[in-house]
Amino acid sequence: MREALVPVRTPYRLDLTAVAMRRLSTNVVDTFEDGTYRRLLGDPAEPTLLSVSQPAPDALAVRLEGPAAKRLDPAAIVRRSLGTEVDLSPFYAGVARVPWLERIAAGARGVRPPRYPSLWETICNAVVYQQVSIHAAGAILRRTIERFAQPVETNGVRLYPFFTPRAVLDASREDLRAAGQSSNKIDSLKAVAGAIDAGELDENALEPLATPQLVEALVAHRGIGPWTAAVVALRGFGRLDVFPMKDSGVAALLRTLSGDPSTEIEPILEALSPQQGMLYYHLLLGRLAATGEAQLATS
């Protein structure tokens, strides 16, 4: 076991950052209970348990338990996955020009952009969430995880590691369909799994690329269009200078949260540049706050 107290850039809210990572309360990979965020990392056969709590406004308590615990850097993990050092000053400067969004951002002050721990997990999430509602996609992804990964019981909590590319490559189309995946998404997931397995899609090679070149490299692969590439750049590489466009749900959510049926996204993105990607997380939190699934601060 390895434990560390990791300083964070304030203001910081672990609860909202965990909600932004989880997206839905039905997520069985990322959990947040009793003030602690938990997930399994590494080899699904011998995973390492990550537990994170916030004992003080300026620090996170990080614990790693498992075979690889001593080899992992707790600070590096939370910097990547929980955005502890991201400076959002440009975003908040832009938010001041959008009054309805400023109200949401004030309640969500302290949320940071989370990142999935692997390129594979990022792309899988993006592909499964293509062209379906958030709740339908969440249910399909959960069934896929439960079918192709083995749960681990820890401290009374059941957690699932994320399934591997090999699990998808070895799976029959019938098994993937039984989990709710469509034929097109099966093709996409198998193609991406094959590209990662063959080293054709490599996170370390993609990381240094500027965002436009990163998106261009991603869309060269089957199943990754511009929307999916933008989601991957945002949620997998922490690129806040992208926003997933061409999403009818975003337009409807903007109208709902702003209270103005004529609200258009382009002027908002221009105001928030170069951190327009944070709008994605604030729309998510605004949606979840409206249904009672996230608790924003009140003035």
C-alpha positions as CSV (number, residue, x, y, z in Angstrom):
1,M,0.0,0.0,0.0
2,R,1.1,3.6,-0.7
3,E,-0.4,6.7,0.7
4,A,0.3,10.4,0.1
5,L,-1.2,13.8,0.8
6,V,-1.2,15.7,-2.5
7,P,-1.6,19.5,-2.7
8,V,-4.1,20.9,-5.2
9,R,-4.7,24.2,-6.8
10,T,-7.6,25.9,-5.0
11,P,-10.5,26.1,-5.2
12,Y,-10.9,22.4,-5.7
13,R,-13.9,20.1,-5.4
14,L,-13.3,16.4,-5.5
15,D,-17.0,15.6,-5.5
16,L,-17.8,17.6,-8.6
17,T,-14.7,16.4,-10.4
18,A,-15.6,12.8,-9.6
19,V,-19.2,13.5,-10.9
20,A,-17.7,14.9,-14.2
21,M,-15.5,11.8,-14.5
22,R,-18.4,9.3,-13.7
23,R,-21.0,11.1,-15.8
24,L,-23.8,8.9,-14.3
25,S,-24.4,7.4,-10.9
26,T,-24.7,4.0,-12.6
27,N,-21.0,4.0,-13.5
28,V,-19.5,0.8,-12.1
29,V,-15.8,1.6,-12.9
30,D,-15.6,5.0,-11.1
31,T,-17.4,5.3,-7.8
32,F,-17.9,8.2,-5.3
33,E,-19.3,7.2,-1.9
34,D,-18.9,8.8,1.5
35,G,-16.6,11.4,0.2
36,T,-14.2,9.0,-1.4
37,Y,-13.5,8.5,-5.1
38,R,-12.5,4.9,-6.0
39,R,-11.5,3.0,-9.2
40,L,-9.3,0.1,-10.2
41,L,-6.1,0.8,-12.3
42,G,-3.8,-1.3,-14.4
43,D,-4.0,-5.0,-15.2
44,P,-7.6,-6.2,-14.8
45,A,-6.3,-9.5,-13.6
46,E,-4.3,-7.9,-10.8
47,P,-5.7,-4.3,-10.5
48,T,-4.5,-1.6,-8.1
49,L,-7.2,0.2,-6.1
50,L,-7.1,4.0,-6.2
51,S,-8.9,5.8,-3.3
52,V,-9.0,9.6,-3.1
53,S,-10.6,11.8,-0.5
54,Q,-10.3,15.5,0.3
55,P,-9.4,16.1,3.9
56,A,-8.7,19.8,3.3
57,P,-9.6,22.4,0.7
58,D,-6.0,22.4,-0.6
59,A,-5.1,18.7,-0.5
60,L,-6.2,15.2,-1.5
61,A,-5.5,12.1,0.4
62,V,-4.5,9.4,-2.1
63,R,-4.2,5.7,-1.3
64,L,-3.0,2.9,-3.7
65,E,-3.5,-0.7,-2.8
66,G,-2.4,-3.6,-5.0
67,P,0.5,-5.2,-6.8
68,A,1.7,-2.1,-8.6
69,A,1.1,0.4,-5.7
70,K,4.7,1.0,-4.9
71,R,5.6,1.7,-8.5
72,L,2.9,4.3,-9.1
73,D,3.2,8.0,-8.3
74,P,0.0,9.2,-6.4
75,A,0.6,12.9,-7.4
76,A,1.0,12.1,-11.0
77,I,-2.2,10.0,-11.0
78,V,-4.4,12.7,-9.5
79,R,-2.8,15.4,-11.7
80,R,-3.8,13.5,-14.8
81,S,-7.1,11.9,-13.8
82,L,-8.5,14.6,-11.5
83,G,-7.0,17.8,-12.9
84,T,-5.5,19.0,-9.6
85,E,-3.1,21.5,-11.2
86,V,-5.2,22.8,-14.1
87,D,-5.5,26.6,-14.1
88,L,-9.0,27.7,-15.3
89,S,-8.5,31.4,-15.2
90,P,-9.2,31.9,-18.9
91,F,-12.4,29.9,-18.6
92,Y,-13.7,32.0,-15.7
93,A,-12.8,35.2,-17.5
94,G,-14.9,34.1,-20.4
95,V,-17.7,32.9,-18.2
96,A,-18.2,36.5,-17.0
97,R,-19.5,37.3,-20.5
98,V,-22.3,34.7,-20.3
99,P,-24.6,35.4,-17.3
100,W,-26.6,32.2,-17.3
101,L,-23.4,30.1,-17.5
102,E,-21.7,32.3,-14.9
103,R,-24.4,31.2,-12.4
104,I,-23.7,27.5,-13.1
105,A,-19.9,28.1,-13.0
106,A,-20.2,29.8,-9.6
107,G,-22.0,26.8,-8.2
108,A,-19.5,24.4,-9.8
109,R,-16.4,26.4,-8.7
110,G,-13.7,23.9,-7.9
111,V,-14.6,21.3,-10.6
112,R,-11.6,20.4,-12.7
113,P,-11.4,18.5,-16.1
114,P,-10.9,14.8,-15.4
115,R,-9.1,12.5,-17.8
116,Y,-9.6,8.8,-18.3
117,P,-6.5,6.7,-17.4
118,S,-6.0,5.2,-20.9
119,L,-6.6,6.0,-24.5
120,W,-8.6,2.7,-24.9
121,E,-11.0,3.6,-22.1
122,T,-11.5,7.1,-23.6
123,I,-12.2,5.9,-27.1
124,C,-14.6,3.2,-25.8
125,N,-16.6,5.7,-23.9
126,A,-16.7,8.1,-26.8
127,V,-17.8,5.4,-29.3
128,V,-20.5,4.0,-27.0
129,Y,-21.9,7.5,-26.4
130,Q,-22.2,8.3,-30.1
131,Q,-25.7,9.2,-31.3
132,V,-27.7,7.9,-28.3
133,S,-28.9,9.4,-25.1
134,I,-26.6,9.7,-22.1
135,H,-28.7,7.2,-20.1
136,A,-29.0,4.7,-22.9
137,A,-25.2,4.9,-23.5
138,G,-24.4,4.5,-19.8
139,A,-26.6,1.4,-19.6
140,I,-25.0,-0.2,-22.7
141,L,-21.4,0.6,-21.4
142,R,-22.3,-0.8,-18.0
143,R,-23.6,-4.1,-19.5
144,T,-20.4,-4.3,-21.7
145,I,-18.1,-3.8,-18.7
146,E,-20.0,-6.3,-16.6
147,R,-19.9,-8.9,-19.4
148,F,-16.2,-8.5,-20.2
149,A,-14.5,-7.7,-16.8
150,Q,-14.5,-9.4,-13.4
151,P,-15.6,-7.4,-10.4
152,V,-13.5,-6.9,-7.3
153,E,-15.0,-6.5,-3.8
154,T,-13.2,-4.0,-1.6
155,N,-14.3,-2.4,1.6
156,G,-17.9,-3.4,0.9
157,V,-17.8,-1.8,-2.5
158,R,-17.9,-3.7,-5.8
159,L,-15.7,-2.2,-8.5
160,Y,-15.1,-3.3,-12.1
161,P,-11.8,-2.7,-13.9
162,F,-12.3,-1.5,-17.5
163,F,-12.2,-4.3,-20.0
164,T,-9.1,-4.6,-22.2
165,P,-8.7,-4.3,-26.0
166,R,-8.0,-8.0,-26.1
167,A,-11.3,-8.8,-24.5
168,V,-13.1,-7.0,-27.4
169,L,-10.9,-8.6,-30.0
170,D,-11.6,-12.1,-28.6
171,A,-15.3,-11.5,-28.1
172,S,-17.9,-12.7,-30.6
173,R,-20.2,-10.2,-32.3
174,E,-23.0,-12.1,-30.6
175,D,-21.6,-11.4,-27.2
176,L,-21.1,-7.7,-27.9
177,R,-24.6,-7.4,-29.3
178,A,-26.0,-9.1,-26.2
179,A,-24.4,-6.3,-24.2
180,G,-26.3,-3.8,-26.3
181,Q,-23.7,-2.7,-28.9
182,S,-24.9,-2.0,-32.4
183,S,-23.2,-3.5,-35.5
184,N,-21.5,-0.2,-36.4
185,K,-20.2,0.2,-32.8
186,I,-18.9,-3.4,-32.7
187,D,-17.0,-2.7,-35.9
188,S,-15.6,0.5,-34.4
189,L,-14.6,-1.0,-31.1
190,K,-12.9,-4.0,-32.8
191,A,-11.1,-1.7,-35.2
192,V,-9.8,0.6,-32.4
193,A,-8.9,-2.4,-30.2
194,G,-6.9,-3.9,-33.1
195,A,-5.2,-0.5,-33.8
196,I,-4.2,-0.2,-30.1
197,D,-3.1,-3.8,-29.9
198,A,-0.9,-3.4,-33.0
199,G,0.6,-0.1,-31.8
200,E,-1.0,1.9,-34.5
201,L,-2.9,4.0,-32.0
202,D,-0.4,4.9,-29.3
203,E,-1.1,7.5,-26.6
204,N,2.5,8.4,-26.0
205,A,2.9,9.2,-29.7
206,L,-0.3,11.2,-29.8
207,E,0.3,13.2,-26.6
208,P,2.9,15.7,-28.0
209,L,0.7,16.7,-31.0
210,A,-1.0,20.0,-31.1
211,T,-4.8,19.7,-30.8
212,P,-5.6,20.1,-34.5
213,Q,-3.0,17.4,-35.4
214,L,-4.3,15.2,-32.6
215,V,-7.8,15.3,-33.9
216,E,-6.6,14.7,-37.5
217,A,-4.6,11.6,-36.3
218,L,-7.6,10.2,-34.5
219,V,-10.1,10.6,-37.3
220,A,-7.9,8.5,-39.5
221,H,-9.1,5.5,-37.6
222,R,-12.4,3.7,-38.2
223,G,-15.2,4.7,-35.9
224,I,-13.6,8.0,-34.9
225,G,-15.3,11.0,-36.6
226,P,-14.9,14.6,-35.7
227,W,-17.3,14.5,-32.7
228,T,-15.7,11.4,-31.2
229,A,-12.2,12.8,-31.8
230,A,-13.1,16.0,-30.0
231,V,-14.4,14.0,-27.0
232,V,-11.2,11.9,-27.0
233,A,-9.1,15.0,-27.1
234,L,-11.0,16.6,-24.3
235,R,-11.6,13.6,-21.9
236,G,-8.5,11.6,-22.8
237,F,-5.9,14.2,-23.4
238,G,-7.2,17.1,-21.4
239,R,-7.4,19.5,-24.4
240,L,-9.7,22.3,-23.2
241,D,-9.4,24.1,-26.6
242,V,-11.9,21.7,-28.2
243,F,-15.7,21.3,-27.8
244,P,-17.6,18.3,-29.2
245,M,-19.9,19.9,-31.8
246,K,-22.6,18.4,-34.0
247,D,-24.6,17.2,-31.0
248,S,-28.3,17.9,-31.0
249,G,-28.4,17.2,-27.2
250,V,-26.1,20.1,-26.6
251,A,-28.3,22.6,-28.4
252,A,-31.4,21.4,-26.4
253,L,-29.4,21.6,-23.1
254,L,-28.2,25.1,-23.9
255,R,-31.7,26.2,-24.4
256,T,-32.9,24.5,-21.2
257,L,-30.1,25.8,-18.9
258,S,-30.0,29.3,-20.4
259,G,-33.8,29.6,-20.4
260,D,-33.6,31.2,-23.8
261,P,-34.8,29.2,-26.9
262,S,-32.7,31.4,-29.2
263,T,-29.3,30.6,-27.4
264,E,-26.6,29.7,-29.9
265,I,-23.4,27.9,-29.0
266,E,-20.9,29.7,-31.3
267,P,-20.7,33.0,-29.5
268,I,-20.4,31.1,-26.2
269,L,-17.5,29.1,-27.4
270,E,-15.8,32.2,-28.7
271,A,-16.2,33.9,-25.3
272,L,-14.7,30.8,-23.5
273,S,-11.8,30.3,-25.9
274,P,-9.2,28.9,-25.3
275,Q,-10.8,26.7,-22.6
276,Q,-14.2,26.2,-24.3
277,G,-14.0,22.5,-23.4
278,M,-15.0,23.3,-19.9
279,L,-18.4,24.1,-21.2
280,Y,-18.8,20.4,-21.8
281,Y,-18.4,19.7,-18.1
282,H,-20.5,22.6,-16.9
283,L,-23.4,21.5,-19.2
284,L,-23.1,18.0,-17.7
285,L,-23.1,19.4,-14.2
286,G,-26.0,21.7,-15.0
287,R,-28.0,18.7,-16.3
288,L,-27.2,16.6,-13.3
289,A,-27.9,19.4,-10.8
290,A,-31.3,19.8,-12.4
291,T,-32.1,16.1,-11.7
292,G,-30.6,16.1,-8.2
293,E,-27.6,14.0,-9.2
294,A,-25.0,16.7,-8.5
295,Q,-24.9,19.3,-5.7
296,L,-23.8,22.7,-6.8
297,A,-22.9,25.4,-4.3
298,T,-25.4,28.1,-3.6
299,S,-24.6,31.8,-2.8
